[in-house]
Amino acid sequence: MTEHALWVPFFRAIVVFVYFLLVTAVLIWAERRIVARMQARLGPNRIGPLGALQTLVDGVKMFFKEDVTPAMVDRPVFVLAPLIGVIAGFLSMAVIPIGGEVTLLGETFTLVVSDLNVGVLWILAMGSIHVYSVFLAGWSSNSPYPLMGGVRASAQMISYEIAQGLAVASVVIYTGSLRVGDIVAAQSGDGLIPGMPGWNAIVLFPAFLIFTIGMVAEAGRPPFDLAEAEGELVGGFHTEYSGMKFGMFMLAEFMNVVTMSAIMVTLFFGGPSGPTFGLPDSVAWIMPMFWFFVKMAAFIFFFILLRGALPRYRYDRLMALGWKVLVPVGLVWALVTAAIVLLAEQTVLSTEVRIGLGIAAAVLVGALLFVGAAPEDADAIPDERDPHDDAAQAPGAADRIEDSEEVGT
């Protein structure tokens, strides 16, 4: 590993921190504007151009708002819970490269806080720690609705972490490395088909689909926001929170969207890699940052569209989707990926054979996906018909109705 001057790691950490924080602030504003347009409203439009400063004003308001702490809460855990969510969100970004190599003051370095040898495991570990934030918030509130929201969130996140882990395992097996930098480098250049990008989303399409569904559930975003579910649980795990503590939960939620989008881009879409169009080196260093932002913005927009277009999923179907569909399909695809990689190492497989095997495996996984997603039996749906309708269809019902009408008259 190349030794850098002492200011370099501090500079990288500050740049990455500010970058993701600014993207999160823009996301909060953009989501309110886009969802408003989808619902024929205007959204924030008073403070700043197009309401762009509304997020800043809301943050200041929450900072100075009265912080009410109910008497029945477990105070140390109640205060610690929102901090865990925010800290885990920032630490997840430490291994994600937001740009290529930059030369500044005689030092050449990559815009990533630390490219760990086990960077993929670091991302999964930080996602697991985030579960504690939600569960401890519900448990420490000593209130029924927050506790139910915390239990829901724990079951949901743990369930979908398994599916996500299997999807990431396919990427690790195919790439042959746990280092995020190696995964990004493996996706640069042409893919299996000349002229097409070498993104893992193409060659590992089933894993990409599984990770896409899993990241929405992990972020607790609609249609998988069962841990908050205002119509059922008032506010879920953060019902008893107010002031800046509630603001930290809101920040962690939106930060999760940015983090999940960045992880998706890094693992499946080549991260900051992209064409530089022959620009000189003095300007070309901007292009990786530009491509990373464009790719990440596309998935952030996808999150926003889901919120504005889909209704909330039913909880039993949410768990069934995770355990009965995504986990089996992810396991099968990880085994298929390992088999193809092993065959490619042991024997010389042509590009056409590898593409054929991949398509056949994708079709098999797709068949399993549709079979597992088949609707439940009609017997499981409760009968909500009016009992008087059944009585009216019984033998002699017409005579009894006529008699009752005569008595009434």
C-alpha angles and dihedrals in degrees: 000000000000115000114231134190116277094254094059099075091045091049093049092048092050093046093049092044094050092042095056092040092054092046089052091052091049090048092056091053095041094049092053091048097045096044089047090054091049088054095044093253132121103232122198107355108143111069113062127339108330088350092293093148094053091097091055092050092048090051092051090047092053091046093057097035117113111269107222115194115188116232096235097059127106093247103202093048091039090058095040097052099074091044091057092055095051095043093048089050093053094044091053088064094057095090099038115102112220096185146000131265117323127192115210129162091349094308122113116202143147121253097248127104094226130347097211123196087236097038094140091054089049090056092050092046093052090049090054092050090055088066089067091059094059097039095046090049091056095042097046093050091071089212128120100235097047091046091052090048091050092050091048092049093049093051092044097048096043091048095050093041088068092054091045091049091054090050090050089047089060089055092048092048093048094045097038096221141084092207113105091214091058091049091053092046092050090059096053119102127017123340130219089300114054112246094026122100117257094236118153088226088073102044094034099037097149090052088049091053092048092049091048093055091041095051092055090052092044091052090050091231129150130312085029099043093120093136091068102027098161092198093056109023103026092232103341120219095000098048093115095045126100140163119018093345089063088044090057091053090051090048091049091050095052091040088056089059091053093044094048091048091050092049091049091051092047098048101036110019106043098261111237094350117121143119120302094199092228095294117163118264092252089066104021093079088073094061097072089053089048094051092047091052093047093050093045092047090055092059093042087055088050090056090051093049091052091054093051098041111037131063121230115282120242111254098234090049090048091057092042090053091052100044103029100038117016099040096049092043092047091050093049093048093048089053091047091050091050091049093051092047091048092049090049090053096045098042135020106259117190120230091251092055093049091049090048093050090048093051092047091049091047090052090050092049091046090053090052089048094054093043091051092047094055113129119262123258117282089238089070091061112086117240107247098177121129109265088220088066090061091047090052090055095051120106111278092012093127092056092049091050092051091049091051090050091051091050090049092053 
